[in-house]
Amino acid sequence: MTQSAPQPLLIFFTSTTNGHCRRAEGYLAQVLQRRRNHQTFKVRMIAQEEHPDLLARFRVDTTPTLLVVHEKVVQGKLVGPRGCGDIQTFLAPWLR
């Protein structure tokens, strides 16, 4: 039996007080639900107010920001997505 590659980690850096972050969260949900892509990633939401250390560690200066981490390496970063199209284009290499 062969082992499949581990799922990439999709980190969504957000802020609980930012309306743009709430909209981006909705866009992300829409993209991941299309064509059953909700199983493509392990998704983690990181609130700026709760984990400023993680934002510093990953050099995130702006929320919302999306990072794809695969096998402990950051594979992609999207700062300030404006809609589903931005997110879908960014995630295209991993989506079905």
VEXBAGU-202314 format. One record per residue: x, y, z of N, C-alpha, C, O in turn. Coordinates in Angstrom, 2 decimals, padded with zeros to 5 digits. Layout:
<site <X Y Z> <X Y Z> <X Y Z> <X Y Z>>,
...
//
This chain:
<site <000.85 -001.18 000.00> <000.00 000.00 000.00> <000.89 001.24 000.00> <001.80 001.35 000.82>>,
<site <000.64 002.18 -000.90> <001.43 003.39 -000.96> <000.77 004.49 -000.14> <-000.46 004.57 -000.05>>,
<site <001.62 005.33 000.44> <001.09 006.46 001.20> <000.96 007.65 000.28> <001.84 007.93 -000.53>>,
<site <-000.15 008.36 000.41> <-000.32 009.56 -000.38> <000.40 010.72 000.30> <000.67 010.69 001.50>>,
<site <000.71 011.73 -000.48> <001.38 012.91 000.06> <000.48 013.59 001.08> <-000.75 013.56 000.94>>,
<site <001.06 014.18 002.10> <000.23 014.85 003.10> <-000.51 016.03 002.50> <-000.04 016.66 001.54>>,
<site <-001.67 016.32 003.07> <-002.46 017.47 002.62> <-001.68 018.76 002.88> <-001.04 018.89 003.93>>,
<site <-001.73 019.70 001.96> <-001.15 021.00 002.26> <-001.99 021.71 003.33> <-003.19 021.47 003.45>>,
<site <-001.33 022.57 004.08> <-001.99 023.36 005.10> <-002.29 024.73 004.52> <-001.40 025.40 003.99>>,
<site <-003.54 025.15 004.61> <-003.95 026.48 004.18> <-004.21 027.29 005.43> <-005.13 027.01 006.20>>,
<site <-003.38 028.32 005.64> <-003.52 029.17 006.82> <-004.17 030.48 006.39> <-003.71 031.15 005.47>>,
<site <-005.26 030.81 007.07> <-005.98 032.06 006.82> <-005.72 032.97 008.00> <-006.27 032.77 009.09>>,
<site <-004.89 033.99 007.79> <-004.62 034.98 008.83> <-005.71 036.04 008.74> <-005.92 036.65 007.70>>,
<site <-006.39 036.25 009.86> <-007.58 037.09 009.87> <-007.53 038.04 011.07> <-006.62 037.98 011.89>>,
<site <-008.52 038.90 011.16> <-008.70 039.78 012.30> <-010.18 039.78 012.64> <-011.03 039.86 011.75>>,
<site <-010.49 039.70 013.90> <-011.89 039.64 014.33> <-012.59 040.99 014.18> <-013.81 041.06 014.26>>,
<site <-011.82 042.06 013.96> <-012.42 043.39 013.86> <-012.39 043.97 012.45> <-012.70 045.15 012.27>>,
<site <-012.03 043.18 011.46> <-011.84 043.66 010.09> <-012.92 043.08 009.18> <-013.00 041.87 008.99>>,
<site <-013.74 043.95 008.61> <-014.81 043.50 007.72> <-014.29 042.84 006.46> <-014.90 041.89 005.96>>,
<site <-013.17 043.31 005.94> <-012.59 042.69 004.74> <-012.20 041.24 005.03> <-012.32 040.38 004.16>>,
<site <-011.73 040.96 006.24> <-011.39 039.58 006.62> <-012.62 038.69 006.63> <-012.57 037.55 006.17>>,
<site <-013.73 039.21 007.14> <-014.96 038.41 007.16> <-015.43 038.11 005.74> <-015.88 036.99 005.46>>,
<site <-015.34 039.08 004.84> <-015.73 038.85 003.44> <-014.79 037.82 002.80> <-015.25 036.92 002.09>>,
<site <-013.49 037.96 003.05> <-012.52 037.03 002.47> <-012.76 035.61 002.97> <-012.55 034.65 002.23>>,
<site <-013.18 035.47 004.22> <-013.49 034.15 004.76> <-014.65 033.51 003.97> <-014.62 032.32 003.67>>,
<site <-015.64 034.31 003.64> <-016.76 033.82 002.82> <-016.31 033.43 001.42> <-016.74 032.41 000.89>>,
<site <-015.44 034.25 000.82> <-014.91 033.92 -000.51> <-014.15 032.60 -000.47> <-014.30 031.76 -001.35>>,
<site <-013.32 032.44 000.56> <-012.54 031.20 000.70> <-013.47 030.00 000.81> <-013.24 028.98 000.16>>,
<site <-014.51 030.10 001.61> <-015.46 029.00 001.77> <-016.10 028.64 000.43> <-016.26 027.46 000.11>>,
<site <-016.46 029.66 -000.36> <-017.07 029.40 -001.67> <-016.10 028.66 -002.59> <-016.49 027.70 -003.27>>,
<site <-014.86 029.09 -002.62> <-013.87 028.46 -003.50> <-013.64 027.01 -003.10> <-013.58 026.13 -003.96>>,
<site <-013.51 026.75 -001.80> <-013.23 025.39 -001.35> <-014.42 024.46 -001.52> <-014.24 023.25 -001.63>>,
<site <-015.63 024.99 -001.55> <-016.81 024.15 -001.73> <-017.05 023.79 -003.19> <-017.72 022.80 -003.49>>,
<site <-016.53 024.58 -004.10> <-016.71 024.29 -005.53> <-016.02 022.99 -005.88> <-014.90 022.73 -005.45>>,
<site <-016.67 022.18 -006.65> <-016.10 020.91 -007.12> <-015.51 020.08 -005.98> <-014.56 019.33 -006.17>>,
<site <-016.08 020.22 -004.82> <-015.67 019.42 -003.64> <-014.21 019.64 -003.24> <-013.53 018.68 -002.88>>,
<site <-013.72 020.85 -003.31> <-012.35 021.16 -002.92> <-012.18 021.36 -001.42> <-011.07 021.64 -000.96>>,
<site <-013.25 021.22 -000.64> <-013.15 021.43 000.80> <-012.27 020.39 001.49> <-011.91 020.59 002.65>>,
<site <-011.91 019.30 000.82> <-011.03 018.29 001.40> <-009.58 018.43 000.91> <-008.73 017.63 001.28>>,
<site <-009.31 019.42 000.08> <-007.99 019.59 -000.52> <-006.94 020.01 000.51> <-005.79 019.58 000.43>>,
<site <-007.34 020.84 001.46> <-006.41 021.41 002.43> <-006.84 021.10 003.86> <-008.01 020.84 004.13>>,
<site <-005.87 021.14 004.75> <-006.16 021.31 006.17> <-006.21 022.82 006.34> <-005.23 023.50 006.06>>,
<site <-007.32 023.36 006.80> <-007.48 024.80 006.92> <-007.38 025.21 008.38> <-008.00 024.62 009.26>>,
<site <-006.56 026.24 008.62> <-006.40 026.80 009.97> <-006.67 028.29 009.90> <-006.11 029.00 009.05>>,
<site <-007.51 028.77 010.79> <-007.79 030.19 010.91> <-006.94 030.73 012.07> <-006.97 030.17 013.17>>,
<site <-006.20 031.78 011.82> <-005.34 032.37 012.85> <-005.74 033.83 013.00> <-005.58 034.64 012.09>>,
<site <-006.28 034.16 014.18> <-006.70 035.54 014.45> <-005.51 036.37 014.92> <-004.77 035.98 015.82>>,
<site <-005.35 037.51 014.29> <-004.26 038.43 014.61> <-004.26 038.79 016.09> <-003.19 038.89 016.70>>,
<site <-005.42 038.98 016.67> <-005.53 039.39 018.06> <-005.10 038.29 019.03> <-004.64 038.58 020.13>>,
<site <-005.26 037.05 018.61> <-004.95 035.92 019.49> <-003.53 035.38 019.31> <-002.96 034.83 020.26>>,
<site <-002.97 035.53 018.13> <-001.65 034.94 017.84> <-000.74 035.89 017.05> <-000.32 035.54 015.95>>,
<site <-000.44 037.07 017.60> <000.44 037.99 016.87> <001.83 037.38 016.63> <002.52 037.76 015.68>>,
<site <002.22 036.43 017.48> <003.51 035.76 017.30> <003.57 034.97 016.00> <004.61 034.93 015.34>>,
<site <002.45 034.34 015.61> <002.43 033.57 014.37> <002.45 034.49 013.15> <003.05 034.16 012.13>>,
<site <001.79 035.64 013.26> <001.87 036.60 012.15> <003.31 037.05 011.97> <003.78 037.16 010.84>>,
<site <004.00 037.31 013.06> <005.42 037.72 012.97> <006.27 036.59 012.40> <007.14 036.82 011.56>>,
<site <006.02 035.37 012.86> <006.81 034.21 012.40> <006.70 034.00 010.89> <007.68 033.68 010.22>>,
<site <005.48 034.20 010.36> <005.26 034.00 008.93> <005.36 035.31 008.13> <005.04 035.34 006.94>>,
<site <005.80 036.37 008.79> <005.98 037.68 008.15> <004.71 038.18 007.48> <004.71 038.60 006.32>>,
<site <003.62 038.11 008.23> <002.32 038.59 007.74> <002.09 039.97 008.35> <001.98 040.11 009.57>>,
<site <002.00 040.99 007.50> <001.79 042.36 007.95> <000.36 042.84 007.76> <-000.05 043.82 008.38>>,
<site <-000.39 042.16 006.91> <-001.73 042.59 006.53> <-002.70 041.42 006.65> <-002.38 040.30 006.28>>,
<site <-003.89 041.71 007.18> <-004.96 040.70 007.16> <-006.05 041.22 006.25> <-006.31 042.42 006.22>>,
<site <-006.68 040.34 005.51> <-006.48 038.90 005.44> <-005.27 038.53 004.57> <-004.94 039.22 003.61>>,
<site <-004.64 037.43 004.95> <-003.56 036.84 004.17> <-003.74 035.33 004.17> <-004.08 034.75 005.20>>,
<site <-003.52 034.71 003.03> <-003.57 033.25 002.91> <-002.17 032.73 002.64> <-001.44 033.30 001.83>>,
<site <-001.82 031.64 003.31> <-000.56 030.95 003.07> <-000.85 029.49 002.80> <-001.71 028.89 003.44>>,
<site <-000.14 028.91 001.84> <-000.18 027.47 001.64> <001.17 026.93 002.09> <002.22 027.34 001.60>>,
<site <001.12 026.00 003.05> <002.33 025.37 003.57> <002.24 023.88 003.25> <001.25 023.22 003.59>>,
<site <003.27 023.36 002.60> <003.30 021.94 002.27> <004.67 021.39 002.63> <005.70 021.92 002.21>>,
<site <004.66 020.33 003.40> <005.89 019.70 003.87> <006.83 020.72 004.52> <008.03 020.76 004.26>>,
<site <006.22 021.56 005.39> <006.92 022.55 006.22> <007.56 023.70 005.44> <008.42 024.40 005.97>>,
<site <007.14 023.89 004.20> <007.67 024.97 003.37> <006.49 025.81 002.87> <005.50 025.27 002.38>>,
<site <006.60 027.14 002.99> <005.57 028.02 002.45> <005.64 027.96 000.93> <006.66 028.31 000.33>>,
<site <004.55 027.50 000.32> <004.48 027.33 -001.13> <003.84 028.52 -001.84> <004.02 028.71 -003.04>>,
<site <003.08 029.32 -001.09> <002.42 030.47 -001.70> <001.84 031.39 -000.66> <001.50 030.97 000.45>>,
<site <001.72 032.68 -001.03> <001.18 033.70 -000.12> <000.32 034.65 -000.93> <000.73 035.14 -001.99>>,
<site <-000.88 034.91 -000.42> <-001.81 035.85 -001.05> <-002.22 036.88 000.00> <-002.84 036.53 001.00>>,
<site <-001.89 038.13 -000.25> <-002.21 039.21 000.68> <-003.43 039.97 000.16> <-003.48 040.38 -001.00>>,
<site <-004.42 040.15 001.04> <-005.58 040.97 000.72> <-006.41 040.51 -000.45> <-006.66 041.30 -001.36>>,
<site <-006.87 039.25 -000.48> <-007.70 038.80 -001.60> <-008.96 039.66 -001.72> <-009.58 040.02 -000.72>>,
<site <-009.32 039.98 -002.96> <-010.46 040.86 -003.23> <-011.73 040.12 -003.63> <-012.79 040.73 -003.76>>,
<site <-011.64 038.81 -003.81> <-012.83 038.07 -004.20> <-012.49 036.62 -004.48> <-011.35 036.19 -004.34>>,
<site <-013.51 035.88 -004.89> <-013.33 034.45 -005.18> <-012.31 034.23 -006.28> <-011.53 033.28 -006.22>>,
<site <-012.30 035.10 -007.28> <-011.37 034.94 -008.40> <-009.92 035.01 -007.94> <-009.10 034.20 -008.38>>,
<site <-009.59 035.96 -007.06> <-008.22 036.06 -006.52> <-007.83 034.77 -005.82> <-006.74 034.23 -006.04>>,
<site <-008.72 034.27 -004.98> <-008.42 033.08 -004.19> <-008.33 031.85 -005.09> <-007.42 031.03 -004.93>>,
<site <-009.25 031.72 -006.03> <-009.22 030.57 -006.92> <-007.95 030.55 -007.77> <-007.35 029.49 -007.96>>,
<site <-007.54 031.69 -008.27> <-006.32 031.77 -009.06> <-005.11 031.40 -008.22> <-004.24 030.66 -008.67>>,
<site <-005.06 031.90 -007.00> <-003.95 031.60 -006.09> <-003.88 030.11 -005.75> <-002.80 029.53 -005.74>>,
<site <-005.03 029.50 -005.50> <-005.08 028.09 -005.08> <-005.13 027.11 -006.25> <-005.10 025.90 -006.04>>,
<site <-005.19 027.61 -007.48> <-005.34 026.75 -008.66> <-004.36 025.57 -008.72> <-004.78 024.49 -009.13>>,
<site <-003.09 025.73 -008.35> <-002.19 024.58 -008.44> <-002.61 023.40 -007.55> <-002.19 022.27 -007.81>>,
<site <-003.41 023.64 -006.53> <-003.81 022.59 -005.62> <-005.25 022.13 -005.79> <-005.62 021.07 -005.30>>,
<site <-006.07 022.92 -006.49> <-007.49 022.59 -006.62> <-007.71 021.57 -007.73> <-006.94 021.47 -008.68>>,
<site <-008.79 020.82 -007.58> <-009.18 019.82 -008.60> <-009.93 020.48 -009.73> <-010.34 019.81 -010.67>>,
//
